[in-house]
């Protein structure tokens, strides 16, 4: 099973939707929904979580989408139809989980 991290700011309006999307992705691949949640605005968290938008999903330490900014901000993802979404598209999450090496 890969290591999955959900990075988010404490005031992120999309974090609950990102959790739901992760649940859906794990159900799609038939694995238990296991991930670590990391508040990027918590100074006690490690440096590798700094500079990501919120929410961001890392699989084995790699951002599942192209990172377009290193500023703390709301993160947007492009859906299959070209619309911008506040959470990663389900297809993107499923693909990242399918192709990740177990850790």
Backbone as a printed PyTorch tensor [residue, N CA C, xyz], in Angstrom:
tensor([[[  0.8400,  -1.1770,   0.0000],
         [  0.0000,   0.0000,   0.0000],
         [  0.8860,   1.2430,   0.0000]],

        [[  0.6090,   2.2170,  -0.8540],
         [  1.4030,   3.4430,  -0.8600],
         [  1.1200,   4.2970,   0.3770]],

        [[  2.0240,   5.2150,   0.6480],
         [  1.8370,   6.1770,   1.7380],
         [  1.1330,   7.3950,   1.1560]],

        [[ -0.0310,   7.7200,   1.7100],
         [ -0.8420,   8.8270,   1.2080],
         [ -0.9270,   9.8870,   2.3000]],

        [[ -0.7070,  11.1370,   1.8890],
         [ -0.8130,  12.2710,   2.8090],
         [ -1.7790,  13.2830,   2.2190]],

        [[ -2.6780,  13.7810,   3.0410],
         [ -3.5710,  14.8700,   2.6800],
         [ -3.0440,  16.1180,   3.3770]],

        [[ -2.5520,  17.0640,   2.5810],
         [ -2.0230,  18.3150,   3.1160],
         [ -3.1070,  19.3820,   2.9970]],

        [[ -3.3060,  20.1380,   4.0690],
         [ -4.3390,  21.1700,   4.0270],
         [ -4.0700,  22.2540,   5.0530]],

        [[ -4.6090,  23.4300,   4.7730],
         [ -4.5640,  24.5370,   5.7280],
         [ -5.7750,  24.4060,   6.6450]],

        [[ -5.6310,  24.8800,   7.8630],
         [ -6.7010,  24.7530,   8.8510],
         [ -8.0030,  25.4060,   8.4360]],

        [[ -7.9330,  26.4370,   7.6090],
         [ -9.1420,  27.1390,   7.1880],
         [ -9.5960,  26.7510,   5.7810]],

        [[ -9.1040,  25.6420,   5.2570],
         [ -9.4200,  25.2150,   3.8900],
         [-10.8950,  24.8320,   3.7630]],

        [[-11.6280,  25.4600,   2.8450],
         [-13.0370,  25.1080,   2.6690],
         [-13.2410,  23.7980,   1.9000]],

        [[-12.1720,  23.2480,   1.3240],
         [-12.3000,  22.0530,   0.4910],
         [-11.7860,  20.7750,   1.1340]],

        [[-11.3280,  20.8430,   2.3800],
         [-10.7140,  19.6670,   2.9920],
         [-11.7180,  18.5340,   3.2020]],

        [[-12.9520,  18.8300,   3.5790],
         [-13.9400,  17.7640,   3.7620],
         [-14.2540,  17.0730,   2.4350]],

        [[-14.3560,  17.8560,   1.3730],
         [-14.5980,  17.2740,   0.0510],
         [-13.4000,  16.4360,  -0.3920]],

        [[-12.1870,  16.8580,  -0.0350],
         [-10.9890,  16.0780,  -0.3710],
         [-10.9790,  14.7530,   0.3800]],

        [[-11.3940,  14.7640,   1.6370],
         [-11.4960,  13.5170,   2.4040],
         [-12.5030,  12.5680,   1.7420]],

        [[-13.6490,  13.1150,   1.3600],
         [-14.6610,  12.2960,   0.6800],
         [-14.1050,  11.7110,  -0.6140]],

        [[-13.3710,  12.5140,  -1.3640],
         [-12.8130,  12.0480,  -2.6330],
         [-11.7810,  10.9510,  -2.3980]],

        [[-10.9730,  11.0890,  -1.3400],
         [-10.0240,  10.0270,  -1.0000],
         [-10.7600,   8.7370,  -0.6450]],

        [[-11.8300,   8.8550,   0.1330],
         [-12.6380,   7.6740,   0.4800],
         [-13.1210,   6.9840,  -0.7930]],

        [[-13.6220,   7.7690,  -1.7510],
         [-14.1190,   7.2220,  -3.0170],
         [-13.0030,   6.5270,  -3.7860]],

        [[-11.8230,   7.1440,  -3.8230],
         [-10.7020,   6.5760,  -4.5780],
         [-10.2590,   5.2460,  -3.9820]],

        [[-10.1570,   5.1780,  -2.6760],
         [ -9.7720,   3.9190,  -2.0390],
         [-10.8330,   2.8470,  -2.2780]],

        [[-12.1090,   3.2190,  -2.2260],
         [-13.1880,   2.2550,  -2.5020],
         [-13.0790,   1.7470,  -3.9400]],

        [[-12.7420,   2.6460,  -4.8410],
         [-12.6150,   2.2880,  -6.2610],
         [-11.5270,   1.2350,  -6.4930]],

        [[-10.4290,   1.3450,  -5.7460],
         [ -9.3410,   0.3790,  -5.9400],
         [ -9.4420,  -0.8140,  -4.9890]],

        [[-10.4520,  -0.7980,  -4.1140],
         [-10.6700,  -1.9340,  -3.2250],
         [ -9.6840,  -2.0400,  -2.0790]],

        [[ -9.1760,  -0.9150,  -1.6250],
         [ -8.2250,  -0.8900,  -0.5010],
         [ -8.8330,  -0.1190,   0.6690]],

        [[ -8.3770,  -0.4030,   1.8820],
         [ -8.8700,   0.3670,   3.0280],
         [ -8.4080,   1.8190,   2.9240]],

        [[ -9.2710,   2.7550,   3.2930],
         [ -8.9330,   4.1720,   3.1800],
         [ -7.9940,   4.6140,   4.3040]],

        [[ -6.6980,   4.5990,   4.0050],
         [ -5.7050,   4.9680,   5.0080],
         [ -4.8440,   6.0960,   4.4560]],

        [[ -4.8240,   7.2060,   5.1710],
         [ -3.9410,   8.3100,   4.8140],
         [ -3.6090,   9.0950,   6.0670]],

        [[ -2.5680,   9.8860,   5.9650],
         [ -2.1290,  10.7590,   7.0640],
         [ -2.5730,  12.1680,   6.7160]],

        [[ -3.1110,  12.8960,   7.6760],
         [ -3.5080,  14.2810,   7.4560],
         [ -2.4700,  15.2090,   8.0650]],

        [[ -2.0970,  16.2370,   7.2960],
         [ -1.0410,  17.1510,   7.7000],
         [ -1.5150,  18.5800,   7.5050]],

        [[ -1.5240,  19.3380,   8.5820],
         [ -1.8640,  20.7620,   8.4780],
         [ -0.6220,  21.5300,   8.0680]],

        [[ -0.6600,  22.1020,   6.8800],
         [  0.5120,  22.8000,   6.3480],
         [  0.7810,  24.1040,   7.0760]],

        [[ -0.1760,  24.5730,   7.8670],
         [  0.0320,  25.7960,   8.6350],
         [  0.4290,  25.5130,  10.0830]],

        [[  0.7640,  24.2680,  10.3830],
         [  1.2200,  23.8850,  11.7200],
         [  2.7430,  23.8850,  11.7350]],

        [[  3.3590,  24.7740,  12.5030],
         [  4.8220,  24.8530,  12.5050],
         [  5.5080,  23.5820,  13.0020]],

        [[  4.7850,  22.6890,  13.6620],
         [  5.3790,  21.4420,  14.1520],
         [  5.5290,  20.4000,  13.0430]],

        [[  4.8920,  20.6220,  11.8930],
         [  4.9740,  19.6550,  10.7960],
         [  6.3010,  19.7990,  10.0500]],

        [[  6.7480,  18.7460,   9.3750],
         [  8.0480,  18.7670,   8.6990],
         [  8.0920,  19.7300,   7.4990]],

        [[  9.3030,  20.1200,   7.1290],
         [  9.5050,  21.0830,   6.0510],
         [  8.9650,  20.6170,   4.7080]],

        [[  8.9390,  19.3080,   4.4480],
         [  8.5250,  18.8450,   3.1230],
         [  7.0630,  19.1700,   2.7960]],

        [[  6.2850,  19.5830,   3.7780],
         [  4.8850,  19.9160,   3.5110],
         [  4.6740,  21.4080,   3.2510]],

        [[  5.7070,  22.1970,   3.3590],
         [  5.5760,  23.6410,   3.1450],
         [  5.4620,  23.9650,   1.6540]],

        [[  4.7430,  25.0260,   1.3430],
         [  4.6890,  25.5170,  -0.0210],
         [  3.6890,  24.8280,  -0.9250]],

        [[  2.8430,  23.9820,  -0.3750],
         [  1.7950,  23.3540,  -1.1770],
         [  0.4960,  24.1080,  -0.9760]],

        [[ -0.3460,  24.1270,  -2.0050],
         [ -1.6890,  24.6690,  -1.8630],
         [ -2.5580,  23.6890,  -1.0950]],

        [[ -3.7320,  24.1550,  -0.7240],
         [ -4.6250,  23.3440,   0.0920],
         [ -5.9510,  23.1260,  -0.6380]],

        [[ -6.3640,  21.8680,  -0.7630],
         [ -5.7420,  20.6280,  -0.3240],
         [ -4.8090,  20.0600,  -1.3850]],

        [[ -3.8040,  19.3370,  -0.9400],
         [ -2.8770,  18.6220,  -1.8180],
         [ -2.8050,  17.1790,  -1.3410]],

        [[ -2.6930,  16.2610,  -2.2830],
         [ -2.5290,  14.8440,  -1.9510],
         [ -1.1570,  14.4070,  -2.4460]],

        [[ -0.3680,  13.8500,  -1.5290],
         [  0.9160,  13.2530,  -1.8810],
         [  0.7680,  11.7370,  -1.7960]],

        [[  1.3220,  11.0470,  -2.7770],
         [  1.3720,   9.5890,  -2.7540],
         [  2.8460,   9.2190,  -2.8170]],

        [[  3.3160,   8.5570,  -1.7620],
         [  4.7420,   8.2390,  -1.6060],
         [  5.6010,   9.4980,  -1.7250]],

        [[  5.0950,  10.5960,  -1.1680],
         [  5.8420,  11.8510,  -1.1390],
         [  5.7860,  12.6780,  -2.4060]],

        [[  5.0190,  12.2220,  -3.4100],
         [  4.9490,  12.9170,  -4.6910],
         [  3.5490,  13.5000,  -4.8790]],

        [[  3.5100,  14.7670,  -5.2650],
         [  2.2520,  15.4440,  -5.5600],
         [  1.5700,  14.7270,  -6.7230]],

        [[  0.2730,  14.4280,  -6.5960],
         [ -0.4120,  13.6850,  -7.6620],
         [ -0.7380,  14.5650,  -8.8610]],

        [[ -0.6360,  15.8690,  -8.7230],
         [ -0.9300,  16.8030,  -9.8160],
         [  0.2690,  17.7130, -10.0270]],

        [[  0.2810,  18.3630, -11.1580],
         [  1.3550,  19.3150, -11.4310],
         [  1.2460,  20.4710, -10.4470]],

        [[  2.3230,  20.7340,  -9.7850],
         [  2.3640,  21.8100,  -8.7970],
         [  2.6010,  23.1240,  -9.5260]],

        [[  1.6640,  24.0530,  -9.3970],
         [  1.7500,  25.3070, -10.1410],
         [  2.1760,  26.4920,  -9.2920]],

        [[  2.2810,  26.3020,  -7.9920],
         [  2.6440,  27.4130,  -7.1120],
         [  3.3510,  26.8660,  -5.8820]],

        [[  4.2050,  27.6920,  -5.3110],
         [  4.8270,  27.3420,  -4.0390],
         [  4.3300,  28.2660,  -2.9340]],

        [[  3.2850,  29.0150,  -3.2320],
         [  2.6800,  29.8960,  -2.2380],
         [  1.5540,  29.1680,  -1.5270]],

        [[  1.3920,  29.4280,  -0.2320],
         [  0.2410,  28.8400,   0.4570],
         [ -1.0330,  29.4830,  -0.1020]],

        [[ -1.9070,  28.6760,  -0.6590],
         [ -3.1130,  29.1900,  -1.2960],
         [ -4.1220,  28.0570,  -1.4450]],

        [[ -5.3120,  28.3990,  -1.8980],
         [ -6.2780,  27.3640,  -2.2550],
         [ -5.7890,  26.6980,  -3.5300]],

        [[ -5.8800,  25.3990,  -3.5600],
         [ -5.4030,  24.6210,  -4.7010],
         [ -6.5580,  24.3450,  -5.6430]],

        [[ -6.3150,  24.4580,  -6.9460],
         [ -7.3060,  24.1330,  -7.9630],
         [ -6.7750,  23.0150,  -8.8450]],

        [[ -7.6770,  22.1500,  -9.2740],
         [ -7.3580,  21.0190, -10.1340],
         [ -8.2260,  21.0960, -11.3720]],

        [[ -7.6660,  20.6870, -12.5070],
         [ -8.4610,  20.6650, -13.7300],
         [ -9.1620,  19.3210, -13.8660]],

        [[-10.4780,  19.3800, -14.0200],
         [-11.2540,  18.1730, -14.2120],
         [-11.1640,  17.6890, -15.6510]],

        [[-11.6930,  16.5020, -15.9170],
         [-11.6420,  15.9150, -17.2550],
         [-12.3280,  16.7960, -18.2870]],

        [[-13.3270,  17.5660, -17.8530],
         [-14.0580,  18.4310, -18.7710],
         [-13.4710,  19.8400, -18.8470]],

        [[-12.3160,  20.0470, -18.1950],
         [-11.6490,  21.3440, -18.2280],
         [-12.0730,  22.3080, -17.1360]],

        [[-13.1040,  21.9570, -16.3760],
         [-13.5230,  22.8300, -15.2780],
         [-12.5080,  22.7720, -14.1510]],

        [[-12.3980,  23.8680, -13.4080],
         [-11.5120,  23.8980, -12.2510],
         [-12.2700,  23.4160, -11.0230]],

        [[-11.6070,  22.5540, -10.2590],
         [-12.1960,  21.9480,  -9.0690],
         [-11.3480,  22.2730,  -7.8410]],

        [[-11.9690,  22.3060,  -6.6760],
         [-11.2490,  22.5470,  -5.4310],
         [-10.6440,  21.3090,  -4.8150]],

        [[-10.8850,  20.1530,  -5.4280],
         [-10.3290,  18.8750,  -4.9640],
         [ -9.8360,  18.0950,  -6.1760]],

        [[ -8.9030,  17.1610,  -5.9700],
         [ -8.4290,  16.3690,  -7.1050],
         [ -9.5680,  15.5470,  -7.7160]],

        [[ -9.6050,  15.4360,  -9.0420],
         [-10.6150,  14.5740,  -9.6690],
         [-10.4220,  13.1220,  -9.2290]],

        [[-11.5120,  12.4040,  -9.1340],
         [-11.4710,  11.0080,  -8.7070],
         [-10.5250,  10.2000,  -9.5900]],

        [[-10.5800,  10.4150, -10.8930],
         [ -9.7310,   9.6620, -11.8260],
         [ -8.2490,   9.8820, -11.5390]],

        [[ -7.8820,  11.0980, -11.1630],
         [ -6.4870,  11.4210, -10.8560],
         [ -6.0260,  10.6700,  -9.6050]],

        [[ -6.8740,  10.6600,  -8.5910],
         [ -6.5370,   9.9470,  -7.3570],
         [ -6.4180,   8.4450,  -7.5970]],

        [[ -7.3740,   7.8770,  -8.3090],
         [ -7.3580,   6.4410,  -8.5770],
         [ -6.1020,   6.0730,  -9.3590]],

        [[ -5.7660,   6.8550, -10.3750],
         [ -4.5660,   6.5790, -11.1730],
         [ -3.3130,   6.6430, -10.3140]],

        [[ -3.2270,   7.6430,  -9.4300],
         [ -2.0480,   7.7780,  -8.5610],
         [ -1.9290,   6.5940,  -7.6100]],

        [[ -3.0440,   6.1450,  -7.0710],
         [ -3.0160,   5.0080,  -6.1520],
         [ -2.6890,   3.7070,  -6.8830]],

        [[ -3.2080,   3.5480,  -8.0820],
         [ -2.9400,   2.3390,  -8.8740],
         [ -1.4740,   2.2140,  -9.2740]],

        [[ -0.8540,   3.3310,  -9.6290],
         [  0.5070,   3.2720, -10.1650],
         [  1.5850,   3.3750,  -9.0930]],

        [[  1.2110,   3.7220,  -7.8720],
         [  2.2060,   3.8870,  -6.8010],
         [  2.7340,   2.5400,  -6.3420]],

        [[  4.0160,   2.5230,  -6.0640],
         [  4.6610,   1.3340,  -5.5100],
         [  4.2570,   1.1890,  -4.0410]],

        [[  4.0140,  -0.0210,  -3.5740],
         [  3.7310,  -0.2140,  -2.1480],
         [  4.9280,   0.2080,  -1.3030]],

        [[  4.6550,   0.7140,  -0.1270],
         [  5.7290,   1.1100,   0.8060],
         [  5.5880,   0.3820,   2.1000]]])
